Amino acid sequence: MNQIQRKSPFWSLAGPLLAYLAIQWVVQTAVILVISIPYMADAYASMMQLGMERAVDMQELMEAGLKAMEPAFELVMRYQVEIMGAVAAGTMILTVTLFLKDRKLEKVYGVVRPEKKTVSVYIMIALLGAAGSIAATCLMAMAQLAFYDSSYQQSAEVMYGAGIPVQIAVLGILIPVSEELMFRGILFKRFRERQGFWYSAVCSAVFFMFMHTSFTQMVYTFLLGLMLAYLYEQTGSFKAPVLLHILMNSGSVICTETGVFQWLGSDPVRMAGAAIGGAFICSAVFVGIQKAVGAGQKKRPSDTTDHLDMFR
């Protein structure tokens, strides 16, 4: 907990989350409308022409309209990743503003600032992200084989349907940054103003989890949310969860598109070995991060510089 006192603790949490969801809906709806409007005229013309040719019921008119709109639906599905990128960029107008405001407020209230972390900590986080992306993807693939989740399969097909540069830019960088700003940079930190770590971590992870639709993704993102919050808490640096999230997402995209996961999946023993090996590396690196952070807290003096770094 820190010393910041807000007039309405409830709305300091609910307000940003509701605004975040509203921006997502508005941007997504606007983009879909821009794509669909040119085809709406064709749909209307098809319905009118059918009605003039012969007597038809409402269901037949609707079917004619939907058929004329099929190209629009196909475009929306084809550019789903790009639409997700536009949505993420839209939310960052809100989240960056609130994040910077909160960090300035911490300075006003005299909240103790974290010490700067050494390069070795971020190297270990990078290794954690690389190993974690392999272990997590293998575990989700194994879970998908054991408990088939159609919504997860459909989501994967849509996400990996875009070009590799678009996937890396949107799925690997833009979305992780936008999600970290909202769920760790704002929600988790605001929960920590009044609550202990685990309460704050679980609550922010639950909200993060419900932003995903399939059961497989929800389980994964809940656990990931806890890890990201813990990493933020231990390092005190916003760069830490952002880096880990980016590397895990980007690693998954790269390994999928280069055929690494297809090669691992061709042999169950190979996939299980990759999952176990990745988990072991993650555990070892995680312990190393804890030791490095703990040693730094004991040995280095506090950073008393007065400049404001938005990523700390």
C-alpha positions as CSV (number, residue, x, y, z in Angstrom):
1,M,0.0,0.0,0.0
2,N,1.1,3.6,-0.5
3,Q,0.0,7.0,0.9
4,I,-2.2,8.2,-1.9
5,Q,-5.8,9.1,-0.9
6,R,-8.5,9.4,-3.5
7,K,-11.9,11.0,-3.1
8,S,-13.7,7.9,-4.5
9,P,-11.6,4.7,-4.4
10,F,-14.3,2.7,-6.1
11,W,-14.6,5.1,-9.1
12,S,-10.8,5.4,-9.3
13,L,-10.9,1.7,-10.3
14,A,-14.2,1.4,-12.0
15,G,-14.0,4.6,-14.0
16,P,-10.8,3.8,-16.0
17,L,-12.0,0.2,-16.6
18,L,-15.4,1.3,-17.9
19,A,-13.8,4.0,-20.0
20,Y,-11.3,1.5,-21.4
21,L,-14.2,-0.9,-22.4
22,A,-16.2,2.0,-23.9
23,I,-13.2,3.1,-26.0
24,Q,-12.7,-0.4,-27.2
25,W,-16.4,-0.7,-28.3
26,V,-16.5,2.7,-29.9
27,V,-13.2,2.2,-31.9
28,Q,-14.2,-1.3,-33.0
29,T,-17.7,-0.3,-34.0
30,A,-16.4,2.7,-35.9
31,V,-13.8,0.7,-37.9
32,I,-16.4,-2.0,-38.7
33,L,-18.8,0.7,-39.9
34,V,-16.2,2.2,-42.1
35,I,-15.6,-1.2,-43.7
36,S,-19.3,-2.0,-44.0
37,I,-20.9,1.2,-45.2
38,P,-19.9,0.7,-48.9
39,Y,-21.6,-2.7,-48.8
40,M,-24.8,-1.5,-47.0
41,A,-25.9,0.4,-50.1
42,D,-25.6,-2.8,-52.2
43,A,-27.5,-4.7,-49.5
44,Y,-30.3,-2.2,-49.5
45,A,-30.5,-2.2,-53.3
46,S,-30.6,-6.0,-53.4
47,M,-33.5,-6.0,-50.9
48,M,-35.4,-3.3,-52.8
49,Q,-34.9,-5.1,-56.1
50,L,-36.1,-8.4,-54.7
51,G,-39.2,-6.7,-53.2
52,M,-40.1,-5.1,-56.5
53,E,-39.7,-8.3,-58.5
54,R,-42.1,-10.4,-56.4
55,A,-43.8,-10.7,-53.1
56,V,-41.4,-11.8,-50.4
57,D,-41.5,-12.2,-46.7
58,M,-39.2,-10.5,-44.2
59,Q,-36.9,-13.5,-43.8
60,E,-36.2,-13.7,-47.5
61,L,-35.4,-10.0,-47.6
62,M,-33.0,-10.4,-44.6
63,E,-31.3,-13.3,-46.3
64,A,-30.8,-11.2,-49.5
65,G,-29.4,-8.4,-47.4
66,L,-27.0,-10.6,-45.5
67,K,-25.8,-12.2,-48.7
68,A,-24.9,-8.8,-50.1
69,M,-23.1,-8.0,-46.9
70,E,-20.9,-11.1,-47.0
71,P,-17.9,-9.3,-48.6
72,A,-18.0,-6.9,-45.7
73,F,-18.0,-9.7,-43.1
74,E,-15.1,-11.3,-44.9
75,L,-13.1,-8.1,-44.8
76,V,-13.8,-7.7,-41.1
77,M,-12.5,-11.2,-40.4
78,R,-9.5,-10.8,-42.7
79,Y,-8.4,-7.6,-41.0
80,Q,-9.3,-8.6,-37.5
81,V,-5.7,-8.2,-36.2
82,E,-5.5,-4.7,-37.7
83,I,-8.8,-3.8,-36.1
84,M,-7.4,-5.1,-32.7
85,G,-4.4,-2.9,-33.2
86,A,-6.6,0.2,-33.9
87,V,-8.6,-0.6,-30.7
88,A,-5.4,-1.0,-28.6
89,A,-4.1,2.3,-30.0
90,G,-7.4,4.0,-29.1
91,T,-7.3,2.9,-25.5
92,M,-3.7,4.1,-25.1
93,I,-5.0,7.7,-25.3
94,L,-6.7,7.1,-22.0
95,T,-4.3,4.8,-20.3
96,V,-1.1,6.8,-21.0
97,T,-2.8,9.9,-19.7
98,L,-3.9,8.2,-16.5
99,F,-0.6,6.4,-16.1
100,L,1.4,9.6,-16.2
101,K,-1.1,11.4,-13.9
102,D,-0.8,8.6,-11.3
103,R,3.0,8.7,-11.4
104,K,3.0,12.5,-10.9
105,L,0.5,12.0,-8.0
106,E,2.9,9.5,-6.4
107,K,5.5,12.2,-6.5
108,V,3.2,14.8,-4.9
109,Y,2.4,12.4,-2.1
110,G,6.0,11.4,-1.6
111,V,5.6,7.8,-2.4
112,V,9.0,6.1,-2.2
113,R,10.3,5.5,-5.7
114,P,11.9,2.2,-6.7
115,E,15.6,1.8,-7.4
116,K,16.8,1.5,-10.9
117,K,17.4,-2.1,-11.9
118,T,20.6,-3.4,-13.5
119,V,20.8,-4.6,-17.1
120,S,21.2,-8.2,-15.8
121,V,17.7,-8.1,-14.4
122,Y,16.2,-7.2,-17.8
123,I,18.3,-9.9,-19.5
124,M,16.9,-12.5,-17.2
125,I,13.4,-11.1,-17.9
126,A,14.0,-11.5,-21.6
127,L,15.1,-15.1,-21.0
128,L,12.0,-15.7,-18.9
129,G,9.8,-14.4,-21.7
130,A,11.5,-16.5,-24.4
131,A,11.3,-19.7,-22.3
132,G,7.8,-18.8,-21.1
133,S,6.4,-18.3,-24.5
134,I,7.5,-21.8,-25.5
135,A,6.4,-23.5,-22.3
136,A,3.0,-21.7,-22.2
137,T,2.2,-22.3,-25.9
138,C,3.1,-26.0,-25.6
139,L,1.0,-26.4,-22.5
140,M,-2.0,-24.7,-24.2
141,A,-1.6,-26.9,-27.2
142,M,-1.6,-30.0,-25.0
143,A,-4.7,-28.7,-23.1
144,Q,-6.4,-28.0,-26.5
145,L,-5.7,-31.7,-27.5
146,A,-7.1,-33.0,-24.2
147,F,-10.0,-30.5,-23.9
148,Y,-10.9,-29.2,-27.3
149,D,-11.9,-25.5,-27.1
150,S,-13.5,-24.4,-30.4
151,S,-13.5,-20.7,-29.4
152,Y,-9.7,-20.8,-28.7
153,Q,-9.2,-22.6,-32.1
154,Q,-11.2,-19.9,-33.9
155,S,-9.4,-17.1,-32.1
156,A,-6.0,-18.6,-33.0
157,E,-6.9,-19.0,-36.7
158,V,-8.0,-15.3,-36.9
159,M,-4.9,-14.0,-35.1
160,Y,-2.4,-16.0,-37.1
161,G,-4.1,-15.1,-40.4
162,A,-2.4,-11.7,-40.7
163,G,1.0,-11.2,-42.1
164,I,4.0,-11.7,-39.8
165,P,5.0,-8.0,-39.5
166,V,1.4,-7.1,-38.6
167,Q,1.2,-9.9,-36.0
168,I,4.5,-8.8,-34.4
169,A,3.5,-5.1,-34.4
170,V,0.0,-5.7,-33.1
171,L,-0.1,-9.0,-31.2
172,G,3.6,-8.8,-30.1
173,I,4.0,-5.1,-29.2
174,L,0.9,-2.9,-29.3
175,I,-1.6,-5.1,-27.5
176,P,0.8,-6.1,-24.7
177,V,1.7,-2.4,-24.0
178,S,-1.9,-1.3,-24.0
179,E,-2.9,-4.2,-21.7
180,E,0.0,-3.5,-19.3
181,L,-0.9,0.2,-19.1
182,M,-4.5,-0.7,-18.1
183,F,-4.2,-3.8,-15.9
184,R,-0.8,-3.3,-14.2
185,G,0.1,0.3,-14.7
186,I,-3.4,1.6,-13.6
187,L,-5.6,-1.1,-12.0
188,F,-2.9,-3.0,-10.1
189,K,-1.2,0.1,-8.9
190,R,-4.5,1.7,-7.8
191,F,-5.5,-1.4,-5.9
192,R,-2.1,-1.3,-4.2
193,E,-3.0,2.2,-2.8
194,R,-5.4,0.6,-0.4
195,Q,-4.8,-3.2,-0.5
196,G,-2.0,-5.8,-0.1
197,F,-0.1,-7.3,-2.9
198,W,-2.1,-10.6,-3.4
199,Y,-5.5,-8.9,-3.2
200,S,-4.4,-6.4,-5.8
201,A,-2.7,-9.0,-8.0
202,V,-5.6,-11.3,-8.0
203,C,-8.2,-8.6,-8.7
204,S,-6.2,-7.1,-11.6
205,A,-5.6,-10.6,-13.0
206,V,-9.3,-11.4,-12.9
207,F,-10.2,-8.3,-14.9
208,F,-7.4,-9.1,-17.3
209,M,-8.7,-12.7,-17.6
210,F,-12.2,-11.6,-18.6
211,M,-10.8,-9.6,-21.5
212,H,-10.3,-12.9,-23.2
213,T,-13.0,-15.1,-24.5
214,S,-12.0,-18.8,-24.6
215,F,-11.5,-20.9,-21.4
216,T,-8.0,-21.8,-22.4
217,Q,-7.0,-18.2,-22.8
218,M,-8.7,-17.2,-19.6
219,V,-6.8,-19.7,-17.5
220,Y,-3.5,-18.7,-19.2
221,T,-4.1,-14.9,-18.9
222,F,-5.1,-15.2,-15.2
223,L,-1.8,-16.9,-14.3
224,L,0.1,-14.5,-16.6
225,G,-1.5,-11.6,-14.9
226,L,-0.4,-12.8,-11.5
227,M,3.2,-13.3,-12.8
228,L,3.2,-9.8,-14.4
229,A,1.9,-8.2,-11.2
230,Y,4.5,-10.0,-9.1
231,L,7.3,-9.0,-11.4
232,Y,6.1,-5.4,-11.2
233,E,5.9,-5.5,-7.4
234,Q,9.4,-7.1,-7.1
235,T,11.2,-4.9,-9.5
236,G,9.2,-1.7,-9.0
237,S,9.6,-1.0,-12.7
238,F,6.8,-0.8,-15.3
239,K,9.3,-1.8,-17.9
240,A,9.6,-5.3,-16.4
241,P,6.0,-6.6,-17.0
242,V,5.9,-4.8,-20.4
243,L,9.1,-6.5,-21.5
244,L,8.0,-9.9,-20.4
245,H,4.5,-9.5,-22.0
246,I,6.0,-8.3,-25.3
247,L,8.5,-11.2,-25.4
248,M,6.0,-13.9,-24.6
249,N,3.5,-12.7,-27.2
250,S,6.2,-12.0,-29.8
251,G,7.9,-15.3,-29.1
252,S,4.7,-17.1,-29.6
253,V,4.1,-15.4,-32.9
254,I,7.6,-16.0,-34.2
255,C,7.7,-19.7,-33.2
256,T,4.3,-20.3,-34.7
257,E,5.0,-18.6,-38.0
258,T,8.5,-20.2,-38.4
259,G,7.1,-23.7,-37.8
260,V,8.8,-24.3,-34.4
261,F,5.5,-25.2,-32.7
262,Q,4.4,-27.3,-35.6
263,W,7.7,-29.3,-35.3
264,L,7.3,-29.6,-31.6
265,G,3.7,-30.7,-32.0
266,S,4.5,-33.4,-34.5
267,D,5.9,-35.5,-31.6
268,P,4.0,-35.6,-28.2
269,V,7.2,-36.5,-26.3
270,R,9.0,-33.6,-28.0
271,M,6.2,-31.2,-27.0
272,A,6.1,-32.4,-23.4
273,G,9.9,-32.1,-23.2
274,A,9.7,-28.5,-24.5
275,A,7.0,-27.6,-22.0
276,I,8.9,-29.2,-19.0
277,G,12.2,-27.7,-20.2
278,G,10.7,-24.3,-20.7
279,A,9.0,-24.4,-17.3
280,F,12.3,-25.4,-15.6
281,I,14.2,-22.6,-17.3
282,C,11.4,-20.2,-16.2
283,S,11.6,-21.3,-12.6
284,A,15.4,-21.0,-12.5
285,V,15.4,-17.6,-14.1
286,F,12.6,-16.4,-11.8
287,V,14.6,-17.4,-8.8
288,G,17.6,-15.5,-10.3
289,I,15.4,-12.4,-10.7
290,Q,14.3,-12.5,-7.1
291,K,17.9,-12.8,-5.9
292,A,19.1,-10.0,-8.1
293,V,16.3,-7.7,-7.0
294,G,16.8,-8.6,-3.4
295,A,20.6,-8.0,-3.6
296,G,20.0,-4.7,-5.3
297,Q,17.6,-3.5,-2.5
298,K,20.2,-4.3,0.2
299,K,23.3,-3.0,-1.5
300,R,22.4,0.0,-3.5
301,P,21.3,3.4,-2.1
302,S,17.9,4.7,-3.0
303,D,17.6,6.7,-6.2
304,T,16.8,10.2,-5.0
305,T,16.9,11.9,-8.4
306,D,14.0,14.2,-9.0
307,H,13.2,13.6,-12.7
308,L,10.0,11.7,-13.6
309,D,10.4,8.5,-15.6
310,M,7.0,7.3,-16.8
311,F,8.3,3.7,-17.0
312,R,9.2,3.4,-13.3
